């Protein structure tokens, strides 16, 4: 059973809905021991946007990424739109640690090579994560266009 870090933006209702569906899928997956979702750890004791808040959030997320076995990341953009820089950093950090990254891309379009190359597996619906075998870690390479 694996410990998962869930990366993805949560800046609007659509993104929050997608993250909540991913969380539900991870909770239903028998090969997941647990997961950390930064969305659920906002550190309300600190003023949002303050230096103290930023320091605590960064260190917590970095520590959780370091301790995770696998990263599940939400690529939440269309075609030429920019990916969330926080999610891109989390994928890069996982790649630097040689941790597998499972990428959810529900929206149509292509992926940047810095997401497609380190991606271990790709899914197009959040519900697919409920059945992904995190113990066997099957590879499913990106077959779409890259830029």
Order of alpha helices (4+ residues) and beta strands (2+ residues): beta-alpha-beta-alpha-beta-alpha-beta-alpha-beta
